[in-house]
Amino acid sequence: MNKRVVIPTLLLLICSVALAQDRPDAFPATSTGVVMADRNVTLSAKIVGRVSAVNVDEGDRVGVGDILIDIEDAELLANLAAARARLRMEELNWAHQEKLAERIRNLREQGTVSAENLDDANFKVDAAEQSVASAKAEVARARAMLAETKIRASFAGVITRKDVEPGVVTAPGTPLLVLEDHASLKFRTSVKEQDIAHIEIGQTLSVTIDALDGLTLVATVTKIIPSGDLSTHEFVVEATLPRHDKVFPGMFGKATFAR
């Protein structure tokens, strides 16, 4: 065979293989990523107050509704008592004004008082009723403020960070604890733009955790962020992982997407 024919043919084959490897349909595609908790929340106080007790430490497992932090409540208890006392007084005044108005109505029917007297009596009843409604709202507000002295777990999970100690004065919005749900984990990775068109919700992939001697888990794609990074041109993909007692948030892994 003519050498001048063989050499170009070999070059053509090499180029074809290289192009095939770069084609969007060259699968399986692989990417690296990290294990994350599917739910995590940073807990903070909604009121200003002094922390009286921190009932958890980093690494503790908690149940939904558990009290994690106590804030001093003496002043708020006093506010609630005062609000209840005011409500009782307003309810008594409302009942009293209603009795007076009923007398005026009877006298009006007898023609012994003017229409203005009746209007004034009815106005006082309406005003007393509004005062009762306002007092009830104050009681509800005082109860709500008192409830904020107990910071509770919104779901069962693990305390992964603690930034508070007894004696600290809280400020609204200041992070105190981080709570993660380790019962539901996900794998977050970034894939190349040429691969994203071949990945869809519900698709399965294998995730290999090197730290666990190459443990491989089958995950399911649950989220694809439809906006790529402007510098890397990669797209974020998240997949739900099955439960495994040795897999924790923060672990490095490698995803393999296959058709």
TAUR-V425533 format. One record per residue. N is the residue number from 0. RES is the residue in three letters. PHI is phi as a letter, one per 40 degrees, with the letter a starting at -180 (NA if undefined). D_LAST is the distance of its C-alpha to the last C-alpha in whole Angstrom. Layout:
N | RES | PHI | D_LAST
N | RES | PHI | D_LAST
This chain:
0 | MET | NA | 41
1 | ASN | c | 42
2 | LYS | c | 41
3 | ARG | c | 41
4 | VAL | c | 38
5 | VAL | c | 36
6 | ILE | c | 35
7 | PRO | c | 34
8 | THR | c | 32
9 | LEU | c | 30
10 | LEU | c | 30
11 | LEU | c | 28
12 | LEU | c | 26
13 | ILE | c | 25
14 | CYS | c | 25
15 | SER | c | 22
16 | VAL | c | 20
17 | ALA | c | 21
18 | LEU | c | 20
19 | ALA | c | 16
20 | GLN | c | 16
21 | ASP | c | 17
22 | ARG | c | 15
23 | PRO | d | 12
24 | ASP | c | 10
25 | ALA | c | 10
26 | PHE | b | 7
27 | PRO | c | 7
28 | ALA | c | 9
29 | THR | b | 12
30 | SER | a | 15
31 | THR | b | 18
32 | GLY | a | 20
33 | VAL | b | 22
34 | VAL | c | 23
35 | MET | b | 25
36 | ALA | c | 27
37 | ASP | c | 25
38 | ARG | b | 29
39 | ASN | a | 32
40 | VAL | a | 35
41 | THR | c | 38
42 | LEU | c | 41
43 | SER | a | 44
44 | ALA | c | 48
45 | LYS | b | 49
46 | ILE | b | 53
47 | VAL | c | 55
48 | GLY | a | 56
49 | ARG | c | 57
50 | VAL | c | 54
51 | SER | c | 56
52 | ALA | a | 54
53 | VAL | b | 50
54 | ASN | c | 49
55 | VAL | b | 46
56 | ASP | b | 45
57 | GLU | d | 41
58 | GLY | g | 39
59 | ASP | c | 41
60 | ARG | c | 39
61 | VAL | b | 40
62 | GLY | b | 40
63 | VAL | c | 40
64 | GLY | g | 43
65 | ASP | c | 45
66 | ILE | c | 47
67 | LEU | c | 46
68 | ILE | b | 49
69 | ASP | b | 52
70 | ILE | b | 54
71 | GLU | d | 58
72 | ASP | b | 59
73 | ALA | d | 63
74 | GLU | c | 63
75 | LEU | c | 61
76 | LEU | c | 63
77 | ALA | c | 66
78 | ASN | c | 64
79 | LEU | c | 63
80 | ALA | c | 66
81 | ALA | c | 68
82 | ALA | c | 66
83 | ARG | c | 67
84 | ALA | c | 70
85 | ARG | c | 70
86 | LEU | c | 68
87 | ARG | c | 71
88 | MET | c | 74
89 | GLU | c | 72
90 | GLU | c | 72
91 | LEU | c | 75
92 | ASN | c | 76
93 | TRP | c | 74
94 | ALA | c | 76
95 | HIS | c | 80
96 | GLN | c | 79
97 | GLU | c | 78
98 | LYS | c | 81
99 | LEU | c | 83
100 | ALA | c | 82
101 | GLU | c | 83
102 | ARG | c | 86
103 | ILE | c | 86
104 | ARG | c | 85
105 | ASN | c | 88
106 | LEU | c | 90
107 | ARG | c | 89
108 | GLU | c | 89
109 | GLN | c | 93
110 | GLY | g | 93
111 | THR | c | 94
112 | VAL | b | 92
113 | SER | c | 90
114 | ALA | c | 87
115 | GLU | c | 86
116 | ASN | c | 87
117 | LEU | c | 84
118 | ASP | c | 81
119 | ASP | c | 82
120 | ALA | c | 81
121 | ASN | c | 78
122 | PHE | c | 77
123 | LYS | c | 78
124 | VAL | c | 76
125 | ASP | c | 73
126 | ALA | c | 73
127 | ALA | c | 73
128 | GLU | c | 70
129 | GLN | c | 68
130 | SER | c | 69
131 | VAL | c | 68
132 | ALA | c | 64
133 | SER | c | 64
134 | ALA | c | 65
135 | LYS | c | 63
136 | ALA | c | 60
137 | GLU | c | 62
138 | VAL | c | 61
139 | ALA | c | 58
140 | ARG | c | 57
141 | ALA | c | 59
142 | ARG | c | 57
143 | ALA | c | 54
144 | MET | c | 55
145 | LEU | c | 56
146 | ALA | c | 52
147 | GLU | c | 51
148 | THR | c | 53
149 | LYS | b | 50
150 | ILE | c | 47
151 | ARG | b | 45
152 | ALA | c | 41
153 | SER | c | 39
154 | PHE | a | 36
155 | ALA | c | 36
156 | GLY | a | 35
157 | VAL | b | 36
158 | ILE | c | 38
159 | THR | b | 37
160 | ARG | a | 40
161 | LYS | b | 43
162 | ASP | b | 45
163 | VAL | a | 49
164 | GLU | b | 52
165 | PRO | d | 55
166 | GLY | g | 57
167 | VAL | c | 55
168 | VAL | c | 55
169 | THR | c | 52
170 | ALA | b | 52
171 | PRO | d | 49
172 | GLY | g | 46
173 | THR | c | 46
174 | PRO | c | 43
175 | LEU | b | 45
176 | LEU | b | 42
177 | VAL | b | 38
178 | LEU | b | 36
179 | GLU | b | 33
180 | ASP | c | 31
181 | HIS | c | 29
182 | ALA | c | 29
183 | SER | b | 25
184 | LEU | b | 23
185 | LYS | b | 21
186 | PHE | b | 19
187 | ARG | b | 19
188 | THR | a | 18
189 | SER | b | 18
190 | VAL | b | 15
191 | LYS | c | 16
192 | GLU | c | 16
193 | GLN | c | 14
194 | ASP | b | 11
195 | ILE | c | 12
196 | ALA | c | 12
197 | HIS | b | 8
198 | ILE | b | 9
199 | GLU | a | 10
200 | ILE | d | 13
201 | GLY | g | 12
202 | GLN | c | 9
203 | THR | c | 9
204 | LEU | a | 9
205 | SER | b | 12
206 | VAL | b | 15
207 | THR | b | 17
208 | ILE | b | 21
209 | ASP | c | 23
210 | ALA | c | 26
211 | LEU | b | 26
212 | ASP | f | 26
213 | GLY | g | 22
214 | LEU | d | 21
215 | THR | b | 17
216 | LEU | b | 17
217 | VAL | c | 14
218 | ALA | b | 14
219 | THR | b | 13
220 | VAL | c | 13
221 | THR | b | 16
222 | LYS | a | 17
223 | ILE | b | 17
224 | ILE | c | 20
225 | PRO | c | 20
226 | SER | a | 22
227 | GLY | c | 22
228 | ASP | c | 24
229 | LEU | c | 27
230 | SER | c | 27
231 | THR | c | 24
232 | HIS | f | 22
233 | GLU | b | 19
234 | PHE | b | 18
235 | VAL | c | 19
236 | VAL | b | 16
237 | GLU | b | 17
238 | ALA | b | 16
239 | THR | c | 18
240 | LEU | c | 19
241 | PRO | c | 20
242 | ARG | c | 24
243 | HIS | a | 25
244 | ASP | c | 29
245 | LYS | b | 28
246 | VAL | c | 26
247 | PHE | b | 28
248 | PRO | d | 27
249 | GLY | g | 27
250 | MET | c | 26
251 | PHE | c | 23
252 | GLY | a | 20
253 | LYS | b | 17
254 | ALA | c | 13
255 | THR | b | 10
256 | PHE | c | 7
257 | ALA | b | 4
258 | ARG | c | 0
